[in-house]
Amino acid sequence: MLSIRGIYEVAIRVRDLPKAEHFYRNVLGLEVGLRDERRGWVFLRAGCGMIVLQEDTSQWPTQHFAFTVTESDIESAAATLQAQGIPIEGPVLHDWIPAKSLYFPDPDGHDVELCAQLK
């Protein structure tokens, strides 16, 4: 059996790379690690891992993914997102984890979650 310790990288398809990059950098605060102009990809640092925005103008289903945050970040993120006109759902309490989450769409309609594990 393998001993998986986490996720290192997730690829996210986007239709408009500059628009998506603006969202992930300026709204979520991620930093560019590497830009691959040839492929239309931008690698962004997300804590100990990365996301890769991959420009793809074909049809594809939207995805769901979650970023880990602290519990105090949930409320401030809700206010920040709402101030920018981004619709949110939550905070939602997940007793079974236990965690508190906030949900919102990215510019391509992907379901983004900020998740704070509760102790």
Beta strands, then each sheet from edge to edge (+ up, - down):
strand 1: 9-14
strand 2: 31-36
strand 3: 41-46
strand 4: 49-55
strand 5: 64-68
strand 6: 89-94
strand 7: 99-105
strand 8: 111-117
sheet 1: 1+ 4+ 3- 2+
sheet 2: 5+ 8+ 7- 6+
end
